Amino acid sequence: MGWKFWKREPNPMDPQELLARGHEAGSRPQDVFPSPDASPSPGTSPSPATSPSPGSSPSSGTFPPRPQDVLPVGSFGLTVEDVFSITGRGTVATGRIQTGTVSVGEQLIVNRDGRPLLQVEVTGIEMFRKTVKTAKTGDNVGLLLRGTKRDQVLKGDVLSK
């Protein structure tokens, strides 16, 4: 460890220094980290980093709605997290139920990008290695589906009624 260890040059991107600059007298956190919808101060043009992207709404700093988030109230919705097939049984789609309930024997629709792809039937529901007849909102489940192959259902697809 030479003498350079003791005579370190200050790092301008040091997190502690950045925070200290943000808490100087007279500065507010919103001045240090401007929100995306904040208007620029007079006499300045908006920078590309703070201007809204073409696909987003100018008034909100949120993402555009995803197909799995746009479900009618009271309907069933499950976003597929994983898909696999069991030899002799069929295709299993796993995920967490976002809304509603599902029972064995019900017909579901596989949606991708907000468009219906195909209709399948639930022939079995399993939660943590236990077979159940009905599952409700918040349950992590595996749904055994009849009428589909493994490559027809992808991660991110939405199962709905």
C-alpha positions in Angstrom: 0.0 0.0 0.0 1.8 3.0 -1.2 1.3 6.7 -0.4 -1.5 6.8 -3.0 -3.7 4.9 -0.6 -3.6 7.7 1.9 -3.9 10.5 -0.7 -7.0 9.3 -2.6 -8.5 11.8 -5.1 -12.2 12.4 -4.5 -14.6 10.5 -6.7 -17.3 12.8 -8.1 -19.7 9.9 -8.4 -19.3 8.7 -4.8 -22.8 8.0 -3.4 -22.1 9.7 -0.1 -20.9 12.9 -1.9 -23.9 12.8 -4.2 -26.2 12.6 -1.2 -24.3 15.3 0.7 -24.7 17.6 -2.4 -28.4 16.9 -2.4 -28.8 17.9 1.3 -27.0 21.2 1.0 -28.7 24.2 2.5 -31.5 25.5 0.4 -31.8 22.4 -1.9 -34.8 20.2 -1.9 -34.9 16.5 -3.1 -37.2 17.3 -6.0 -34.5 19.8 -7.2 -31.8 17.1 -7.2 -34.0 14.3 -8.7 -36.6 16.0 -11.0 -39.8 14.0 -11.7 -40.5 13.0 -15.4 -43.5 15.3 -15.6 -41.8 18.3 -14.1 -41.7 21.3 -16.4 -38.3 22.8 -17.1 -37.4 26.1 -15.5 -37.9 29.2 -17.7 -35.3 29.9 -20.3 -34.2 26.2 -20.7 -35.2 23.6 -23.2 -36.2 20.1 -22.0 -33.4 17.6 -22.2 -33.9 14.3 -24.0 -33.6 12.5 -20.7 -36.5 14.4 -19.0 -38.8 14.6 -22.0 -41.5 11.9 -22.2 -41.0 9.1 -24.6 -43.2 8.9 -27.6 -45.2 5.9 -26.4 -46.0 7.2 -22.9 -48.5 9.8 -21.9 -46.9 13.2 -21.1 -48.8 13.7 -17.8 -47.8 10.5 -16.0 -44.5 8.8 -15.4 -46.0 5.3 -15.5 -45.6 2.5 -18.0 -48.3 1.8 -20.6 -50.9 -0.8 -19.5 -49.9 -4.4 -20.0 -52.4 -7.0 -21.4 -52.3 -9.0 -18.2 -53.3 -5.9 -16.2 -56.3 -5.1 -18.3 -58.9 -7.7 -17.0 -62.6 -7.1 -16.5 -63.6 -6.9 -12.8 -64.8 -10.2 -11.5 -63.2 -12.3 -14.3 -60.5 -14.9 -13.9 -56.9 -14.0 -14.8 -53.6 -15.8 -14.5 -50.3 -14.7 -16.1 -48.3 -17.7 -17.1 -44.9 -17.9 -15.5 -43.8 -21.3 -16.8 -45.1 -24.1 -19.1 -44.1 -27.7 -19.3 -45.6 -31.0 -20.4 -46.1 -34.2 -18.4 -46.0 -37.3 -20.4 -49.4 -39.1 -20.4 -51.1 -36.1 -18.8 -50.8 -33.0 -20.9 -49.6 -29.4 -20.7 -49.2 -27.6 -17.4 -49.2 -23.8 -17.1 -48.0 -22.4 -13.8 -48.5 -18.9 -12.3 -50.3 -16.8 -9.6 -54.0 -16.2 -10.0 -54.5 -12.4 -10.2 -58.3 -12.2 -10.1 -61.2 -14.6 -9.7 -61.4 -18.3 -9.2 -61.0 -21.4 -11.4 -62.3 -24.9 -11.1 -61.6 -28.2 -12.7 -63.7 -28.6 -15.9 -63.9 -24.9 -16.8 -63.0 -23.5 -20.2 -60.3 -20.9 -20.4 -59.0 -18.7 -23.2 -55.2 -18.2 -23.8 -54.5 -14.5 -24.6 -51.3 -13.1 -26.0 -50.8 -9.4 -26.5 -54.5 -8.8 -25.6 -55.8 -11.1 -28.4 -57.4 -14.5 -27.8 -55.4 -17.4 -29.2 -57.2 -20.6 -28.3 -59.6 -22.2 -25.9 -58.5 -24.9 -23.4 -60.1 -26.9 -20.6 -58.7 -27.2 -17.1 -58.5 -30.9 -16.3 -56.6 -30.5 -13.0 -55.3 -27.9 -10.5 -52.4 -28.5 -8.2 -51.0 -26.3 -5.4 -47.8 -27.3 -3.7 -48.1 -31.0 -4.7 -51.8 -31.1 -3.5 -54.6 -31.6 -6.0 -57.5 -29.2 -5.5 -60.8 -28.7 -7.2 -60.9 -24.9 -7.0 -58.2 -22.1 -6.7 -58.8 -18.5 -5.9 -57.0 -15.1 -6.2 -53.4 -15.1 -4.9 -52.8 -18.9 -5.2 -49.7 -20.2 -7.0 -51.1 -23.0 -9.1 -50.3 -25.4 -11.9 -53.2 -25.8 -14.3 -53.3 -29.0 -16.3 -54.7 -28.0 -19.7 -56.5 -30.1 -22.3 -56.5 -29.0 -25.9 -53.0 -27.4 -26.2 -49.4 -28.3 -26.7 -46.4 -27.0 -24.8 -45.3 -24.7 -27.6 -48.7 -23.0 -27.9 -48.6 -21.4 -24.5 -45.7 -19.1 -23.6 -44.5 -17.3 -20.6 -46.4 -14.0 -20.3 -49.6 -15.3 -21.8 -52.8 -14.6 -19.9 -55.4 -17.3 -19.1 -58.8 -15.9 -18.7 -62.5 -17.0 -18.8 
